[in-house]
Amino acid sequence: MTTRRNFFKFTLLSATALMPGILKRSADLISSRTGSDKHVPLFLSTWNHGMAANEKAWAVLRDSGQIVTAVEEGVKVTEADPSSRTVGLNGLPDREGIVTLDASIMKGSGECGSVCFVRQIKHPITLARKVMEKTPHVMLAGEGARQFAISENMTLEEEELHPEAEAAYQEWLREKEYKPIINIENHDTIGMVGIDASGNLAGSCTTSGLSFKMHGRVGDSPIIGAGLYVDDEVGAATATGMGESIIKICGSFLVVELMRQGRSPDEACREVVHRLVSKNRKDIDNLQAGFIAVNKDGEYGAHAVRPGFNFALRHETANKMVDSPSHFE
C-alpha cells in the first residue's frame, strides 16, 4: 500500500531523474529564442561584403591578437573594394557629384573615434582610429578631418567617380528626385563587431552614405551610440540602413543597454527595431534598418525592419551568411 509519505518520496525522485531532460529542453528553448550559441572569438559584419571583411579580421586577430586592429583591417577590405557602391571612394556620390565618407571605431574600454563628411581618403576607418588614438577628440568633420589626414601623412586620392557611379549619377540628374528611396536588399554600410578569446570587444563602421544625399548630410555610421556602440562589460552592436531613423533612437547604444538589462542579443535587436518602427510610422514604407549584436559571452543576434537584411558570421566552426529575422516578415 502506497503511503502519503512514500508517494511524495517517489514523486520527488521521479522529478529529480527527469531534471536533466527538463533542463536540456529549457536550454534548447532558450537557445532557439536567442538564435545563437556561444562562440569566442567571433566576428559579425553587415551584408554580403562582410564575408571578405570577416576573413581579413579573423586572420589579423590570429596573427596580431589585437581585436581593434582586426575590426579596422576587416572593413578596410570593403572600403577598397572597387565593386562597392555604398562604402569607400568607389561609392555613389551626393547631389553635387561628390563622394563623402563617414566612419567610426570603438573599443570596449570606451575609447572611440570617428570622421564624417570627409573627402579623398581611401580608408576613413584608419583616420577614425587616428582620431581616437592621437587627438583629445572623438569626431572630426569635413575639411578639418581632411587636414588631420594630411598631417598624419595619409595620401589624398583624386576625386574621380567610378564609371558605374558616374553613370548612376548622370541618370539621377535627369529627374533629381530628392526623396530617398530605400533598396531593402544589400545596399549600405558595413558595420563589424568582434570579440576575442579573452572577452575584449571592438567595433567599426564605414560608409559612403545615402546615394545622392544633400551635400553635408551625415548618417548614423560615424555617430557613437547610433551606428556603433561597444562596452566590454556588456557587448557590442552596430547598425545599417536609413541613418536618420537610427540616430533618432540612439539605436546601437540602446541595443547594448538592453543587453545590460538582461536581454539576449537577439531580443535586444528585436526590441530596438520595434521601437524604430513605432517612431517612424510616417516614413515606414521607404525605410529599412537592421542591427547586429554580440554579448560578452559570445552570443549573437540580429533583427531588421524588413526581410532582405543578412549578415556575415565568422567563428571557429562557421563562416557563413545568416538571414536576419525582421519586423515585417
C-alpha positions as CSV (number, residue, x, y, z in Angstrom):
1,M,0.0,0.0,0.0
2,T,1.4,3.4,-1.0
3,T,1.5,5.8,1.9
4,R,1.3,9.6,1.6
5,R,5.0,9.8,2.6
6,N,6.1,7.2,0.0
7,F,4.0,8.9,-2.7
8,F,5.8,12.2,-2.1
9,K,9.2,10.4,-2.0
10,F,8.5,8.7,-5.3
11,T,7.3,12.0,-6.9
12,L,10.5,13.8,-5.8
13,L,12.8,11.0,-7.0
14,S,11.0,10.9,-10.4
15,A,11.3,14.7,-10.8
16,T,15.0,14.5,-10.0
17,A,15.5,11.8,-12.5
18,L,13.7,13.8,-15.2
19,M,15.5,17.0,-14.3
20,P,18.4,16.7,-16.8
21,G,15.9,16.3,-19.6
22,I,13.8,19.2,-18.4
23,L,16.9,21.4,-18.2
24,K,18.1,20.3,-21.6
25,R,14.7,21.2,-23.1
26,S,14.7,24.5,-21.3
27,A,18.2,25.2,-22.6
28,D,17.1,24.3,-26.1
29,L,14.1,26.7,-25.9
30,I,16.4,29.5,-24.7
31,S,18.9,28.8,-27.5
32,S,16.0,28.8,-30.0
33,R,14.8,32.1,-28.6
34,T,18.2,33.8,-28.7
35,G,19.1,32.4,-32.1
36,S,22.7,31.6,-31.2
37,D,25.0,29.5,-29.0
38,K,28.2,31.0,-27.6
39,H,31.5,31.4,-29.5
40,V,34.7,33.4,-28.9
41,P,36.5,34.6,-30.9
42,L,33.6,35.8,-33.1
43,F,33.0,38.4,-35.8
44,L,29.7,39.7,-37.3
45,S,29.5,42.1,-40.3
46,T,26.6,43.5,-42.1
47,W,25.7,42.4,-45.6
48,N,27.4,40.1,-48.1
49,H,30.6,42.2,-48.2
50,G,31.0,41.2,-44.6
51,M,32.3,37.8,-45.7
52,A,35.6,39.1,-47.1
53,A,35.8,41.6,-44.2
54,N,35.4,38.9,-41.6
55,E,38.0,36.7,-43.2
56,K,40.5,39.5,-43.0
57,A,39.6,40.3,-39.4
58,W,39.9,36.7,-38.4
59,A,43.4,36.5,-40.0
60,V,44.5,39.7,-38.3
61,L,43.3,38.6,-34.9
62,R,45.0,35.3,-35.3
63,D,48.3,36.9,-36.3
64,S,48.3,40.0,-34.0
65,G,45.9,39.2,-31.2
66,Q,44.6,42.8,-31.4
67,I,40.8,43.0,-31.7
68,V,40.7,46.7,-32.6
69,T,43.2,46.2,-35.4
70,A,41.1,43.2,-36.6
71,V,37.9,45.3,-36.9
72,E,39.8,48.1,-38.6
73,E,41.6,45.9,-41.2
74,G,38.4,43.9,-41.8
75,V,36.3,46.8,-43.0
76,K,39.3,48.3,-45.0
77,V,38.7,45.4,-47.4
78,T,35.3,46.8,-48.2
79,E,36.5,50.4,-48.3
80,A,39.0,49.4,-51.0
81,D,36.6,47.1,-53.0
82,P,36.1,48.6,-56.5
83,S,32.7,46.8,-56.8
84,S,31.2,48.6,-53.7
85,R,28.8,51.5,-54.4
86,T,28.0,52.0,-50.7
87,V,31.4,52.1,-48.9
88,G,34.6,53.9,-49.8
89,L,35.6,56.2,-52.6
90,N,34.0,53.9,-55.2
91,G,30.6,54.6,-53.7
92,L,27.8,56.7,-55.2
93,P,28.1,60.5,-54.8
94,D,25.9,63.1,-53.2
95,R,23.7,65.5,-55.2
96,E,26.7,67.6,-56.1
97,G,28.5,64.6,-57.6
98,I,31.0,64.3,-54.7
99,V,31.7,61.2,-52.6
100,T,31.9,62.0,-48.9
101,L,32.7,59.4,-46.3
102,D,31.8,58.6,-42.7
103,A,33.4,56.1,-40.3
104,S,33.8,55.2,-36.6
105,I,35.7,52.8,-34.5
106,M,35.3,51.9,-30.8
107,K,36.9,49.7,-28.2
108,G,35.2,48.0,-25.3
109,S,37.0,50.3,-22.9
110,G,35.0,53.3,-24.2
111,E,37.8,54.8,-26.4
112,C,36.4,55.8,-29.7
113,G,37.0,58.0,-32.8
114,S,35.1,59.0,-35.9
115,V,35.2,61.1,-39.0
116,C,32.3,62.4,-41.1
117,F,31.8,64.3,-44.4
118,V,35.4,63.6,-45.3
119,R,36.7,63.6,-48.9
120,Q,39.6,62.0,-50.7
121,I,40.5,59.5,-48.0
122,K,40.7,55.8,-49.1
123,H,40.4,54.4,-45.6
124,P,38.3,56.7,-43.4
125,I,38.2,53.9,-40.8
126,T,42.0,54.3,-40.3
127,L,41.6,58.1,-40.0
128,A,38.9,57.5,-37.4
129,R,41.3,55.3,-35.4
130,K,43.9,58.1,-35.6
131,V,41.3,60.5,-34.1
132,M,40.8,58.0,-31.3
133,E,44.4,57.4,-30.6
134,K,46.2,60.7,-31.5
135,T,43.7,63.5,-30.6
136,P,41.8,64.6,-27.5
137,H,38.6,64.5,-29.6
138,V,36.1,61.9,-30.7
139,M,34.9,63.3,-34.0
140,L,36.4,65.4,-36.8
141,A,34.4,66.6,-39.8
142,G,34.9,67.8,-43.3
143,E,37.9,69.9,-44.1
144,G,39.2,69.5,-40.5
145,A,39.3,65.8,-40.9
146,R,40.9,66.1,-44.3
147,Q,43.6,68.4,-42.9
148,F,44.3,66.0,-40.0
149,A,44.7,63.2,-42.5
150,I,47.3,65.3,-44.3
151,S,49.1,65.9,-41.1
152,E,49.2,62.2,-40.5
153,N,50.8,61.6,-43.9
154,M,47.7,59.9,-45.3
155,T,47.6,60.1,-49.1
156,L,44.8,62.1,-50.7
157,E,43.1,60.3,-53.6
158,E,42.0,62.0,-56.8
159,E,38.3,62.9,-56.8
160,E,37.1,60.8,-59.8
161,L,33.9,58.8,-59.7
162,H,33.9,55.1,-60.5
163,P,32.5,54.7,-64.0
164,E,29.4,52.9,-62.6
165,A,28.9,55.6,-60.0
166,E,29.3,58.3,-62.7
167,A,26.6,56.6,-64.9
168,A,24.2,56.3,-62.0
169,Y,24.8,59.9,-61.1
170,Q,24.1,61.1,-64.6
171,E,20.9,59.0,-64.7
172,W,19.9,60.6,-61.3
173,L,20.4,64.1,-62.7
174,R,17.7,63.6,-65.3
175,E,15.0,63.7,-62.6
176,K,16.8,64.9,-59.5
177,E,14.4,63.1,-57.2
178,Y,15.4,64.2,-53.8
179,K,13.3,61.8,-51.8
180,P,15.4,58.8,-50.6
181,I,14.2,55.5,-52.0
182,I,15.5,52.7,-49.9
183,N,16.5,49.5,-51.5
184,I,15.7,46.8,-49.0
185,E,18.4,44.5,-50.4
186,N,22.2,44.7,-50.0
187,H,22.8,48.4,-50.2
188,D,24.5,50.0,-47.3
189,T,27.1,50.5,-44.6
190,I,29.5,47.8,-43.4
191,G,29.4,47.5,-39.7
192,M,31.5,45.0,-37.8
193,V,31.6,43.9,-34.2
194,G,34.1,41.4,-32.8
195,I,35.1,39.6,-29.6
196,D,38.4,37.9,-28.9
197,A,39.2,34.8,-26.8
198,S,39.7,37.0,-23.7
199,G,36.4,38.7,-24.0
200,N,37.7,42.0,-25.3
201,L,35.3,43.7,-27.7
202,A,35.6,46.2,-30.6
203,G,33.6,47.5,-33.5
204,S,33.9,49.5,-36.7
205,C,31.6,51.1,-39.2
206,T,32.2,52.8,-42.5
207,T,30.1,54.1,-45.4
208,S,29.8,56.5,-48.3
209,G,26.3,57.2,-47.1
210,L,23.0,57.6,-48.8
211,S,23.3,57.9,-52.5
212,F,22.5,61.4,-53.9
213,K,22.1,62.8,-50.4
214,M,22.2,66.5,-49.7
215,H,25.8,67.8,-49.6
216,G,26.8,67.8,-46.0
217,R,24.4,65.1,-44.9
218,V,25.8,62.8,-42.2
219,G,24.2,59.5,-41.3
220,D,24.4,57.3,-38.2
221,S,27.7,55.5,-39.1
222,P,30.1,58.0,-37.5
223,I,27.9,58.8,-34.5
224,I,28.9,56.8,-31.4
225,G,25.8,55.3,-29.9
226,A,23.8,55.5,-33.2
227,G,25.7,53.4,-35.8
228,L,28.1,51.8,-33.3
229,Y,28.5,51.1,-29.6
230,V,30.8,48.8,-27.7
231,D,31.1,48.1,-23.9
232,D,33.4,45.3,-22.6
233,E,31.1,44.9,-19.6
234,V,28.1,44.0,-21.8
235,G,28.6,43.6,-25.6
236,A,28.6,45.4,-28.9
237,A,26.2,46.5,-31.6
238,T,26.2,48.1,-35.0
239,A,23.6,49.3,-37.4
240,T,22.9,49.6,-41.1
241,G,20.1,51.2,-43.2
242,M,18.4,54.6,-43.1
243,G,20.7,56.5,-40.8
244,E,18.2,59.2,-39.7
245,S,15.9,56.6,-38.2
246,I,18.7,55.0,-36.3
247,I,20.0,58.3,-35.0
248,K,16.6,59.2,-33.6
249,I,16.6,56.3,-31.2
250,C,20.4,56.1,-30.5
251,G,20.0,52.6,-31.9
252,S,23.3,50.8,-31.2
253,F,23.6,52.2,-27.7
254,L,20.0,51.1,-27.0
255,V,20.8,47.5,-28.1
256,V,23.8,47.4,-25.7
257,E,21.8,48.9,-22.8
258,L,19.0,46.3,-23.3
259,M,21.6,43.6,-23.2
260,R,22.9,45.2,-19.9
261,Q,19.4,44.7,-18.6
262,G,19.4,41.0,-19.4
263,R,18.1,40.7,-22.9
264,S,19.9,38.4,-25.3
265,P,21.4,40.0,-28.4
266,D,18.5,38.7,-30.5
267,E,15.9,40.0,-28.0
268,A,17.7,43.4,-27.8
269,C,17.9,43.9,-31.5
270,R,14.3,42.9,-31.9
271,E,13.1,45.4,-29.3
272,V,15.1,48.2,-30.8
273,V,13.7,47.5,-34.3
274,H,10.2,47.6,-32.8
275,R,10.9,51.0,-31.3
276,L,12.4,52.3,-34.5
277,V,9.3,51.2,-36.4
278,S,7.0,52.9,-33.8
279,K,8.9,56.1,-34.1
280,N,8.9,56.2,-37.9
281,R,5.4,55.2,-38.9
282,K,5.0,58.2,-41.3
283,D,8.0,57.1,-43.4
284,I,7.9,53.3,-42.8
285,D,7.1,52.4,-46.5
286,N,10.6,53.5,-47.6
287,L,12.6,52.5,-44.6
288,Q,15.0,49.7,-44.0
289,A,17.3,49.3,-41.0
290,G,19.0,46.4,-39.3
291,F,21.1,45.7,-36.2
292,I,23.6,43.0,-35.3
293,A,24.9,42.4,-31.8
294,V,27.2,40.2,-29.7
295,N,27.3,40.0,-25.9
296,K,30.3,39.4,-23.7
297,D,29.6,35.7,-23.6
298,G,29.8,35.3,-27.4
299,E,26.1,35.1,-28.1
300,Y,25.0,37.0,-31.2
301,G,21.7,38.2,-32.7
302,A,20.2,40.4,-35.4
303,H,16.9,42.0,-36.4
304,A,15.8,44.2,-39.2
305,V,12.7,46.3,-40.3
306,R,12.2,44.3,-43.5
307,P,13.3,41.0,-45.0
308,G,16.4,41.1,-47.1
309,F,19.0,42.1,-44.5
310,N,21.7,39.5,-43.9
311,F,24.9,39.4,-42.0
312,A,28.2,37.5,-42.2
313,L,29.2,35.3,-39.2
314,R,32.7,34.1,-38.5
315,H,33.9,31.9,-35.6
316,E,36.0,28.8,-35.3
317,T,33.4,26.4,-36.8
318,A,31.3,28.8,-39.0
319,N,31.9,31.1,-41.9
320,K,28.6,31.9,-43.5
321,M,25.8,34.4,-44.3
322,V,22.8,34.5,-42.0
323,D,19.4,35.9,-42.9
324,S,18.1,38.2,-40.2
325,P,14.6,38.0,-38.9
326,S,12.5,41.1,-39.4
327,H,9.6,43.1,-38.1
328,F,7.7,42.8,-41.4
329,E,8.2,39.1,-42.2
